[in-house]
Amino acid sequence: MANLAEKNTVEQQNAILHGLITKHQNDAIAIYAQGLLTPQQQAAMASQLLQALPAVQDMNDDLLHQLVYSDKGKIPAQLSPMISDNGEHIIIVLNTSKNTDIMT
């Protein structure tokens, strides 16, 4: 802001903005923005996010822990129906093709 004559990139503008607001405010903005999306936009975002993830066989324990406990160390509300009360098990749905051999 001090150098108004400078043309900042989008990344620089975002860095400036994130430096001005707290993490709590940033989280509130993200939640609000997510609520503005249509179901189709939310599905498109989810699809893009899934495509950005590595293949399951390439995921390590740390990444899986970050995905499952992504809500500040808590299980996100969307995942809670899939995780047992003791937190030791998770239900995973695996879709296969008709040609998949279950023994392999």
BALOBA-1460 file (C-alpha; in Angstrom, 3 decimals):
// residues 104
<rec num="1" residu="m" x="0.000" y="0.000" z="0.000"/>
<rec num="2" residu="a" x="2.950" y="2.325" z="0.672"/>
<rec num="3" residu="n" x="3.940" y="2.224" z="-2.989"/>
<rec num="4" residu="l" x="0.615" y="2.827" z="-4.703"/>
<rec num="5" residu="a" x="2.346" y="3.564" z="-7.988"/>
<rec num="6" residu="e" x="3.742" y="0.024" z="-8.113"/>
<rec num="7" residu="k" x="1.848" y="-2.615" z="-10.020"/>
<rec num="8" residu="n" x="1.791" y="-5.767" z="-7.915"/>
<rec num="9" residu="t" x="1.085" y="-9.224" z="-9.214"/>
<rec num="10" residu="v" x="-1.965" y="-11.100" z="-7.940"/>
<rec num="11" residu="e" x="0.335" y="-13.192" z="-5.747"/>
<rec num="12" residu="q" x="1.895" y="-10.045" z="-4.252"/>
<rec num="13" residu="q" x="-1.549" y="-8.540" z="-3.648"/>
<rec num="14" residu="n" x="-2.675" y="-11.728" z="-1.897"/>
<rec num="15" residu="a" x="0.471" y="-11.753" z="0.246"/>
<rec num="16" residu="i" x="-0.179" y="-8.128" z="1.266"/>
<rec num="17" residu="l" x="-3.812" y="-8.907" z="2.103"/>
<rec num="18" residu="h" x="-2.912" y="-12.014" z="4.109"/>
<rec num="19" residu="g" x="-0.366" y="-9.946" z="6.022"/>
<rec num="20" residu="l" x="-3.076" y="-7.497" z="7.048"/>
<rec num="21" residu="i" x="-5.682" y="-9.942" z="8.347"/>
<rec num="22" residu="t" x="-5.496" y="-12.600" z="11.017"/>
<rec num="23" residu="k" x="-5.682" y="-16.341" z="10.323"/>
<rec num="24" residu="h" x="-9.112" y="-16.392" z="11.977"/>
<rec num="25" residu="q" x="-10.322" y="-13.643" z="9.609"/>
<rec num="26" residu="n" x="-8.818" y="-15.438" z="6.615"/>
<rec num="27" residu="d" x="-10.570" y="-18.685" z="7.619"/>
<rec num="28" residu="a" x="-13.884" y="-16.808" z="7.993"/>
<rec num="29" residu="i" x="-13.465" y="-15.298" z="4.525"/>
<rec num="30" residu="a" x="-12.752" y="-18.738" z="3.020"/>
<rec num="31" residu="i" x="-15.840" y="-20.235" z="4.692"/>
<rec num="32" residu="y" x="-17.997" y="-17.322" z="3.508"/>
<rec num="33" residu="a" x="-16.655" y="-17.562" z="-0.051"/>
<rec num="34" residu="q" x="-17.281" y="-21.319" z="-0.102"/>
<rec num="35" residu="g" x="-20.909" y="-20.637" z="0.871"/>
<rec num="36" residu="l" x="-21.357" y="-18.401" z="-2.170"/>
<rec num="37" residu="l" x="-20.555" y="-21.173" z="-4.620"/>
<rec num="38" residu="t" x="-23.281" y="-23.115" z="-6.363"/>
<rec num="39" residu="p" x="-23.332" y="-26.904" z="-5.919"/>
<rec num="40" residu="q" x="-21.880" y="-27.238" z="-9.428"/>
<rec num="41" residu="q" x="-19.020" y="-24.865" z="-8.571"/>
<rec num="42" residu="q" x="-18.355" y="-26.721" z="-5.332"/>
<rec num="43" residu="a" x="-18.251" y="-30.022" z="-7.252"/>
<rec num="44" residu="a" x="-15.847" y="-28.510" z="-9.809"/>
<rec num="45" residu="m" x="-13.570" y="-27.277" z="-7.012"/>
<rec num="46" residu="a" x="-13.654" y="-30.681" z="-5.316"/>
<rec num="47" residu="s" x="-12.804" y="-32.364" z="-8.613"/>
<rec num="48" residu="q" x="-9.858" y="-30.022" z="-9.199"/>
<rec num="49" residu="l" x="-8.634" y="-30.606" z="-5.665"/>
<rec num="50" residu="l" x="-8.797" y="-34.375" z="-6.086"/>
<rec num="51" residu="q" x="-6.866" y="-34.138" z="-9.351"/>
<rec num="52" residu="a" x="-4.126" y="-32.171" z="-7.549"/>
<rec num="53" residu="l" x="-3.621" y="-34.950" z="-4.989"/>
<rec num="54" residu="p" x="-1.035" y="-37.647" z="-5.638"/>
<rec num="55" residu="a" x="-2.175" y="-41.171" z="-6.440"/>
<rec num="56" residu="v" x="-3.220" y="-43.090" z="-3.330"/>
<rec num="57" residu="q" x="-0.262" y="-45.457" z="-3.588"/>
<rec num="58" residu="d" x="2.045" y="-42.403" z="-3.463"/>
<rec num="59" residu="m" x="0.459" y="-40.903" z="-0.335"/>
<rec num="60" residu="n" x="2.380" y="-41.180" z="2.908"/>
<rec num="61" residu="d" x="1.041" y="-41.242" z="6.462"/>
<rec num="62" residu="d" x="1.709" y="-37.527" z="7.000"/>
<rec num="63" residu="l" x="-0.354" y="-36.523" z="3.965"/>
<rec num="64" residu="l" x="-3.225" y="-38.826" z="4.918"/>
<rec num="65" residu="h" x="-3.181" y="-37.398" z="8.452"/>
<rec num="66" residu="q" x="-3.329" y="-33.848" z="7.047"/>
<rec num="67" residu="l" x="-6.267" y="-34.768" z="4.807"/>
<rec num="68" residu="v" x="-8.283" y="-36.522" z="7.510"/>
<rec num="69" residu="y" x="-7.485" y="-34.104" z="10.340"/>
<rec num="70" residu="s" x="-7.485" y="-30.928" z="8.224"/>
<rec num="71" residu="d" x="-9.739" y="-28.896" z="10.552"/>
<rec num="72" residu="k" x="-7.037" y="-27.721" z="12.989"/>
<rec num="73" residu="g" x="-6.366" y="-31.252" z="14.182"/>
<rec num="74" residu="k" x="-10.040" y="-32.174" z="14.191"/>
<rec num="75" residu="i" x="-11.936" y="-34.254" z="11.702"/>
<rec num="76" residu="p" x="-13.863" y="-32.032" z="9.245"/>
<rec num="77" residu="a" x="-17.644" y="-32.336" z="9.555"/>
<rec num="78" residu="q" x="-17.857" y="-33.849" z="6.060"/>
<rec num="79" residu="l" x="-15.649" y="-36.791" z="7.094"/>
<rec num="80" residu="s" x="-17.057" y="-37.466" z="10.560"/>
<rec num="81" residu="p" x="-19.744" y="-39.939" z="9.364"/>
<rec num="82" residu="m" x="-16.976" y="-42.109" z="7.895"/>
<rec num="83" residu="i" x="-14.789" y="-42.278" z="11.025"/>
<rec num="84" residu="s" x="-15.545" y="-44.389" z="14.075"/>
<rec num="85" residu="d" x="-16.015" y="-42.760" z="17.478"/>
<rec num="86" residu="n" x="-12.670" y="-44.037" z="18.732"/>
<rec num="87" residu="g" x="-10.920" y="-42.648" z="15.654"/>
<rec num="88" residu="e" x="-9.160" y="-45.930" z="14.905"/>
<rec num="89" residu="h" x="-11.021" y="-46.830" z="11.718"/>
<rec num="90" residu="i" x="-12.276" y="-45.046" z="8.623"/>
<rec num="91" residu="i" x="-14.755" y="-46.227" z="6.002"/>
<rec num="92" residu="i" x="-13.439" y="-45.921" z="2.464"/>
<rec num="93" residu="v" x="-15.513" y="-46.519" z="-0.644"/>
<rec num="94" residu="l" x="-13.513" y="-47.973" z="-3.507"/>
<rec num="95" residu="n" x="-15.146" y="-48.045" z="-6.913"/>
<rec num="96" residu="t" x="-13.714" y="-50.612" z="-9.288"/>
<rec num="97" residu="s" x="-14.410" y="-51.672" z="-12.828"/>
<rec num="98" residu="k" x="-16.249" y="-54.854" z="-13.799"/>
<rec num="99" residu="n" x="-12.907" y="-56.368" z="-14.805"/>
<rec num="100" residu="t" x="-11.192" y="-55.889" z="-11.459"/>
<rec num="101" residu="d" x="-9.897" y="-59.097" z="-9.931"/>
<rec num="102" residu="i" x="-10.617" y="-58.944" z="-6.195"/>
<rec num="103" residu="m" x="-7.742" y="-61.354" z="-5.483"/>
<rec num="104" residu="t" x="-5.055" y="-58.988" z="-6.824"/>
